[in-house]
Amino acid sequence: KFWFQNRRTQMKTQQERHENVILRQENEKLRAENGFLKDAMRSPVCNNCGGAVIPGEVSYEQQQQLRIENAKLKDELDRICALANRFIGG
């Protein structure tokens, strides 16, 4: 191998480690947000009047927000799995 191939490999590894750190931080942030939302769903409060919300009633906006969050979480899971496969698979 030539010196530049080793350097390129080192830089790629360093970049992957940095990306891994960023993904872990983002994952922790999403987990914290998810926990906050789960707690909020345990005792829902109406945004308009502050009263209790009847379970099962989910507004269209809330449904859209949940769909967006689910898509983000699925994408995050796919990225983490791909990254893990890169490290495990070689």
DSSP file (Angstrom, degrees, kcal/mol; ACC not computed):
  #  RESIDUE AA STRUCTURE BP1 BP2  ACC     N-H-->O    O-->H-N    N-H-->O    O-->H-N    TCO  KAPPA ALPHA  PHI   PSI    X-CA   Y-CA   Z-CA
    1    1 A K              0   0    0      0, 0.0     2,-0.2     0, 0.0     0, 0.0   0.000 360.0 360.0 360.0 150.4    0.0    0.0    0.0
    2    2 A F    >>  -     0   0    0      1,-0.1     4,-1.6     0, 0.0     3,-0.7  -0.565 360.0-111.1 -91.7 160.3    1.0    3.5   -0.6
    3    3 A W  H 3> S+     0   0    0      1,-0.2     4,-2.3    -2,-0.2     5,-0.2   0.851 116.7  55.8 -60.0 -36.0    1.1    6.2    2.1
    4    4 A F  H 3> S+     0   0    0      1,-0.2     4,-2.3     2,-0.2    -1,-0.2   0.804 103.5  54.8 -71.1 -27.0   -1.8    8.1    0.6
    5    5 A Q  H <> S+     0   0    0     -3,-0.7     4,-2.3     2,-0.2    -1,-0.2   0.909 109.6  46.8 -69.3 -40.9   -4.0    5.0    0.8
    6    6 A N  H  X S+     0   0    0     -4,-1.6     4,-2.6     2,-0.2    -2,-0.2   0.918 113.5  48.7 -63.7 -43.0   -3.3    4.6    4.5
    7    7 A R  H  X S+     0   0    0     -4,-2.3     4,-2.7     2,-0.2    -2,-0.2   0.908 111.0  50.0 -63.7 -42.0   -4.0    8.3    5.0
    8    8 A R  H  X S+     0   0    0     -4,-2.3     4,-2.5     2,-0.2    -1,-0.2   0.908 111.3  49.0 -63.3 -41.8   -7.2    8.1    3.1
    9    9 A T  H  X S+     0   0    0     -4,-2.3     4,-2.5     2,-0.2    -2,-0.2   0.908 111.7  49.3 -64.0 -42.2   -8.3    5.0    5.2
   10   10 A Q  H  X S+     0   0    0     -4,-2.6     4,-2.5     2,-0.2    -2,-0.2   0.916 112.1  47.8 -63.3 -42.8   -7.4    6.9    8.4
   11   11 A M  H  X S+     0   0    0     -4,-2.7     4,-2.5     2,-0.2    -2,-0.2   0.897 111.7  50.2 -65.9 -39.7   -9.4   10.0    7.3
   12   12 A K  H  X S+     0   0    0     -4,-2.5     4,-2.5     2,-0.2    -2,-0.2   0.921 112.1  47.6 -63.8 -43.9  -12.4    7.8    6.3
   13   13 A T  H  X S+     0   0    0     -4,-2.5     4,-2.3     2,-0.2    -2,-0.2   0.912 112.3  49.4 -63.2 -43.0  -12.3    6.0    9.7
   14   14 A Q  H  X S+     0   0    0     -4,-2.5     4,-2.3     1,-0.2    -2,-0.2   0.902 111.5  49.1 -63.6 -41.0  -12.0    9.4   11.5
   15   15 A Q  H  X S+     0   0    0     -4,-2.5     4,-2.7     2,-0.2    -2,-0.2   0.902 110.5  50.7 -65.2 -41.0  -14.9   10.8    9.5
   16   16 A E  H  X S+     0   0    0     -4,-2.5     4,-2.4     2,-0.2    -2,-0.2   0.888 110.1  50.0 -64.5 -38.9  -17.0    7.7   10.3
   17   17 A R  H  X S+     0   0    0     -4,-2.3     4,-2.3     2,-0.2    -2,-0.2   0.919 111.5  48.2 -64.5 -42.7  -16.3    8.0   14.0
   18   18 A H  H  X S+     0   0    0     -4,-2.3     4,-2.3     2,-0.2    -2,-0.2   0.924 112.4  48.5 -62.9 -44.1  -17.3   11.6   13.9
   19   19 A E  H  X S+     0   0    0     -4,-2.7     4,-2.8     1,-0.2    -1,-0.2   0.886 109.4  53.9 -62.0 -38.9  -20.5   10.8   12.0
   20   20 A N  H  X S+     0   0    0     -4,-2.4     4,-2.5     2,-0.2    -1,-0.2   0.905 107.9  49.4 -62.7 -42.4  -21.1    8.0   14.6
   21   21 A V  H  X S+     0   0    0     -4,-2.3     4,-2.4     2,-0.2    -2,-0.2   0.924 112.2  48.1 -62.5 -44.4  -20.8   10.5   17.5
   22   22 A I  H  X S+     0   0    0     -4,-2.3     4,-2.6     1,-0.2    -2,-0.2   0.920 112.0  49.2 -62.9 -43.9  -23.2   12.9   15.7
   23   23 A L  H  X S+     0   0    0     -4,-2.8     4,-2.6     1,-0.2    -1,-0.2   0.886 110.3  50.9 -64.2 -38.3  -25.7   10.1   15.1
   24   24 A R  H  X S+     0   0    0     -4,-2.5     4,-2.6     2,-0.2    -1,-0.2   0.917 111.1  48.3 -64.6 -42.1  -25.5    9.0   18.7
   25   25 A Q  H  X S+     0   0    0     -4,-2.4     4,-2.3     2,-0.2    -2,-0.2   0.925 113.5  46.9 -63.0 -44.0  -26.1   12.6   19.9
   26   26 A E  H  X S+     0   0    0     -4,-2.6     4,-2.5     1,-0.2    -2,-0.2   0.895 111.4  52.0 -64.1 -39.6  -29.0   12.9   17.5
   27   27 A N  H  X S+     0   0    0     -4,-2.6     4,-2.5     2,-0.2    -2,-0.2   0.919 109.7  48.6 -63.1 -44.0  -30.4    9.6   18.6
   28   28 A E  H  X S+     0   0    0     -4,-2.6     4,-2.5     2,-0.2    -2,-0.2   0.897 111.0  51.2 -62.6 -40.1  -30.2   10.6   22.3
   29   29 A K  H  X S+     0   0    0     -4,-2.3     4,-2.5     1,-0.2    -2,-0.2   0.920 111.4  47.3 -62.8 -43.6  -32.0   13.8   21.5
   30   30 A L  H  X S+     0   0    0     -4,-2.5     4,-2.7     2,-0.2    -2,-0.2   0.882 111.1  51.4 -66.0 -38.0  -34.7   11.9   19.7
   31   31 A R  H  X S+     0   0    0     -4,-2.5     4,-2.6     2,-0.2    -2,-0.2   0.915 110.9  48.1 -64.3 -42.1  -35.0    9.5   22.6
   32   32 A A  H  X S+     0   0    0     -4,-2.5     4,-2.4     2,-0.2    -2,-0.2   0.923 113.4  47.3 -63.9 -43.8  -35.4   12.4   25.0
   33   33 A E  H  X S+     0   0    0     -4,-2.5     4,-2.6     2,-0.2    -2,-0.2   0.907 111.4  51.5 -63.3 -41.2  -38.0   14.0   22.8
   34   34 A N  H  X S+     0   0    0     -4,-2.7     4,-2.5     2,-0.2    -2,-0.2   0.917 110.1  49.0 -61.9 -43.7  -39.8   10.7   22.5
   35   35 A G  H  X S+     0   0    0     -4,-2.6     4,-2.4     2,-0.2    -2,-0.2   0.905 110.7  50.7 -62.1 -41.7  -39.8   10.3   26.2
   36   36 A F  H  X S+     0   0    0     -4,-2.4     4,-2.4     1,-0.2    -2,-0.2   0.923 111.7  47.4 -61.2 -44.7  -41.1   13.8   26.7
   37   37 A L  H  X S+     0   0    0     -4,-2.6     4,-2.0     2,-0.2    -2,-0.2   0.880 110.3  52.2 -66.6 -37.7  -43.9   13.2   24.2
   38   38 A K  H  X S+     0   0    0     -4,-2.5     4,-1.1     2,-0.2    -1,-0.2   0.927 110.9  47.8 -62.8 -43.6  -44.8    9.8   25.8
   39   39 A D  H >X S+     0   0    0     -4,-2.4     4,-0.9     1,-0.2     3,-0.5   0.909 111.1  51.2 -62.1 -41.3  -45.1   11.6   29.2
   40   40 A A  H 3< S+     0   0    0     -4,-2.4     3,-0.4     1,-0.2    -1,-0.2   0.842 106.8  54.3 -65.1 -32.5  -47.2   14.3   27.6
   41   41 A M  H 3< S+     0   0    0     -4,-2.0    -1,-0.2     1,-0.2    -2,-0.2   0.732  97.2  65.5 -74.8 -20.8  -49.5   11.7   26.1
   42   42 A R  H << S+     0   0    0     -4,-1.1    -1,-0.2    -3,-0.5    -2,-0.2   0.850 119.7  20.3 -69.3 -32.8  -50.1   10.1   29.5
   43   43 A S  S  < S-     0   0    0     -4,-0.9    -1,-0.3    -3,-0.4    -2,-0.1  -0.587  87.9-167.8-134.6  72.7  -51.9   13.3   30.8
   44   44 A P        -     0   0    0      0, 0.0     9,-1.2     0, 0.0     2,-0.4  -0.304   0.7-163.1 -67.6 145.1  -53.0   15.2   27.7
   45   45 A V  B     -A   52   0A   0      7,-0.2     7,-0.2    -5,-0.1     2,-0.2  -0.984  25.4-110.2-129.1 138.5  -54.2   18.7   28.0
   46   46 A C     >  -     0   0    0      5,-3.3     4,-1.5    -2,-0.4     7,-0.0  -0.476  18.0-147.0 -67.5 131.7  -56.2   20.7   25.5
   47   47 A N  T  4 S+     0   0    0     -2,-0.2    -1,-0.1     1,-0.2     0, 0.0   0.803  95.3  46.7 -69.5 -28.6  -54.1   23.5   23.9
   48   48 A N  T  4 S+     0   0    0      1,-0.1    -1,-0.2     3,-0.1    -2,-0.0   0.935 131.4  10.8 -80.6 -48.5  -57.2   25.8   23.6
   49   49 A C  T  4 S-     0   0    0      2,-0.1    -2,-0.2     3,-0.0     3,-0.1   0.608  89.0-124.6-111.2 -14.3  -58.8   25.5   27.0
   50   50 A G     <  +     0   0    0     -4,-1.5    -3,-0.1     1,-0.3     3,-0.1   0.493  67.3 130.6  82.7   2.1  -56.3   23.7   29.2
   51   51 A G        -     0   0    0      1,-0.2    -5,-3.3    -6,-0.1    -1,-0.3  -0.263  67.9 -75.7 -83.0 173.3  -58.8   21.0   30.1
   52   52 A A  B     -A   45   0A   0     -7,-0.2     2,-0.4    -3,-0.1    -7,-0.2  -0.375  45.1-131.0 -68.5 147.0  -58.4   17.3   30.0
   53   53 A V        -     0   0    0     -9,-1.2    -1,-0.1    -3,-0.1     3,-0.0  -0.819  19.0-116.9-101.1 139.0  -58.5   15.6   26.6
   54   54 A I    >   -     0   0    0     -2,-0.4     3,-1.8     1,-0.1    -1,-0.0  -0.620  39.0-111.2 -73.8 124.5  -60.6   12.6   25.9
   55   55 A P  T 3  S+     0   0    0      0, 0.0     3,-0.1     0, 0.0    -1,-0.1  -0.249 101.2  35.0 -57.2 141.7  -58.3    9.7   25.0
   56   56 A G  T 3  S+     0   0    0      1,-0.2     2,-0.8    -3,-0.0    -2,-0.0   0.123  86.1 112.2 100.9 -20.4  -58.6    8.6   21.4
   57   57 A E    <   +     0   0    0     -3,-1.8     2,-0.5     0, 0.0    -1,-0.2  -0.779  39.1 169.3 -89.3 111.0  -59.2   12.1   20.0
   58   58 A V        -     0   0    0     -2,-0.8     5,-0.0    -3,-0.1     0, 0.0  -0.985  28.2-131.3-124.2 124.4  -56.2   13.0   18.0
   59   59 A S     >  -     0   0    0     -2,-0.5     4,-2.4     1,-0.1     5,-0.2  -0.223  24.2-110.8 -69.9 163.1  -56.4   16.1   15.8
   60   60 A Y  H  > S+     0   0    0      1,-0.2     4,-2.5     2,-0.2     5,-0.2   0.894 119.9  52.6 -60.0 -40.9  -55.3   16.0   12.2
   61   61 A E  H  > S+     0   0    0      1,-0.2     4,-2.5     2,-0.2    -1,-0.2   0.900 109.3  48.8 -63.3 -40.7  -52.3   18.2   13.0
   62   62 A Q  H  > S+     0   0    0      2,-0.2     4,-2.6     1,-0.2    -1,-0.2   0.896 110.2  51.5 -66.3 -39.4  -51.2   15.8   15.8
   63   63 A Q  H  X S+     0   0    0     -4,-2.4     4,-2.4     2,-0.2    -2,-0.2   0.925 111.0  48.0 -61.5 -43.6  -51.6   12.8   13.4
   64   64 A Q  H  X S+     0   0    0     -4,-2.5     4,-2.5     2,-0.2    -2,-0.2   0.919 111.5  50.1 -62.6 -43.8  -49.4   14.6   10.9
   65   65 A Q  H  X S+     0   0    0     -4,-2.5     4,-2.6     1,-0.2    -2,-0.2   0.904 111.1  49.1 -62.0 -41.7  -46.8   15.4   13.5
   66   66 A L  H  X S+     0   0    0     -4,-2.6     4,-2.7     2,-0.2    -1,-0.2   0.886 110.2  51.0 -66.0 -38.6  -46.8   11.8   14.7
   67   67 A R  H  X S+     0   0    0     -4,-2.4     4,-2.4     2,-0.2    -2,-0.2   0.916 111.2  48.3 -63.6 -42.2  -46.4   10.6   11.1
   68   68 A I  H  X S+     0   0    0     -4,-2.5     4,-2.4     2,-0.2    -2,-0.2   0.928 112.6  48.3 -62.9 -45.0  -43.5   13.0   10.6
   69   69 A E  H  X S+     0   0    0     -4,-2.6     4,-2.7     1,-0.2    -2,-0.2   0.910 110.8  50.9 -62.8 -42.1  -41.9   11.8   13.9
   70   70 A N  H  X S+     0   0    0     -4,-2.7     4,-2.6     1,-0.2    -1,-0.2   0.911 110.0  50.0 -61.2 -41.9  -42.3    8.2   12.9
   71   71 A A  H  X S+     0   0    0     -4,-2.4     4,-2.4     2,-0.2    -2,-0.2   0.912 111.4  48.8 -63.2 -42.0  -40.7    8.8    9.5
   72   72 A K  H  X S+     0   0    0     -4,-2.4     4,-2.7     2,-0.2    -2,-0.2   0.925 112.5  47.8 -62.6 -44.4  -37.7   10.5   11.2
   73   73 A L  H  X S+     0   0    0     -4,-2.7     4,-2.5     2,-0.2    -2,-0.2   0.896 112.0  49.2 -65.7 -39.7  -37.3    7.7   13.7
   74   74 A K  H  X S+     0   0    0     -4,-2.6     4,-2.4     2,-0.2    -1,-0.2   0.913 112.5  48.4 -64.3 -41.6  -37.5    5.1   11.0
   75   75 A D  H  X S+     0   0    0     -4,-2.4     4,-2.5     2,-0.2    -2,-0.2   0.915 111.4  50.1 -63.3 -43.2  -34.9    7.0    9.0
   76   76 A E  H  X S+     0   0    0     -4,-2.7     4,-2.5     1,-0.2    -2,-0.2   0.916 110.7  49.5 -61.3 -43.8  -32.7    7.3   12.0
   77   77 A L  H  X S+     0   0    0     -4,-2.5     4,-2.7     1,-0.2    -1,-0.2   0.914 110.4  50.4 -62.3 -42.9  -33.0    3.6   12.7
   78   78 A D  H  X S+     0   0    0     -4,-2.4     4,-2.4     1,-0.2    -2,-0.2   0.910 111.6  48.1 -61.6 -42.6  -32.1    2.8    9.1
   79   79 A R  H  X S+     0   0    0     -4,-2.5     4,-2.4     2,-0.2    -2,-0.2   0.911 113.0  47.4 -65.4 -41.8  -29.0    5.1    9.2
   80   80 A I  H  X S+     0   0    0     -4,-2.5     4,-2.8     2,-0.2    -2,-0.2   0.909 112.6  49.3 -66.8 -41.2  -27.8    3.6   12.5
   81   81 A C  H  X S+     0   0    0     -4,-2.7     4,-2.6     2,-0.2    -2,-0.2   0.914 111.9  48.8 -63.4 -42.0  -28.4    0.0   11.2
   82   82 A A  H  X S+     0   0    0     -4,-2.4     4,-1.8     2,-0.2    -2,-0.2   0.912 113.1  47.3 -63.8 -42.0  -26.4    0.9    8.0
   83   83 A L  H  X S+     0   0    0     -4,-2.4     4,-1.9     2,-0.2    -2,-0.2   0.916 112.4  49.1 -65.6 -43.1  -23.6    2.4   10.0
   84   84 A A  H  X S+     0   0    0     -4,-2.8     4,-3.1     1,-0.2     5,-0.3   0.903 109.7  52.1 -63.2 -40.5  -23.5   -0.6   12.4
   85   85 A N  H  X S+     0   0    0     -4,-2.6     4,-2.9     1,-0.2     5,-0.3   0.856 106.3  54.9 -64.2 -34.1  -23.5   -3.0    9.4
   86   86 A R  H  X S+     0   0    0     -4,-1.8     4,-0.8     2,-0.2    -1,-0.2   0.916 114.5  39.2 -64.0 -42.1  -20.5   -1.0    8.0
   87   87 A F  H  < S+     0   0    0     -4,-1.9    -2,-0.2     3,-0.2    -1,-0.2   0.898 125.1  37.0 -75.4 -40.2  -18.6   -1.5   11.2
   88   88 A I  H  < S+     0   0    0     -4,-3.1    -3,-0.2     1,-0.2    -2,-0.2   0.913 118.3  48.7 -77.5 -43.7  -19.6   -5.1   11.8
   89   89 A G  H  <        0   0    0     -4,-2.9    -1,-0.2    -5,-0.3    -3,-0.2   0.648 360.0 360.0 -75.0 -14.7  -19.7   -6.2    8.2
   90   90 A G     <        0   0    0     -4,-0.8    -3,-0.2    -5,-0.3    -4,-0.2   0.421 360.0 360.0 113.9 360.0  -16.3   -4.8    7.4
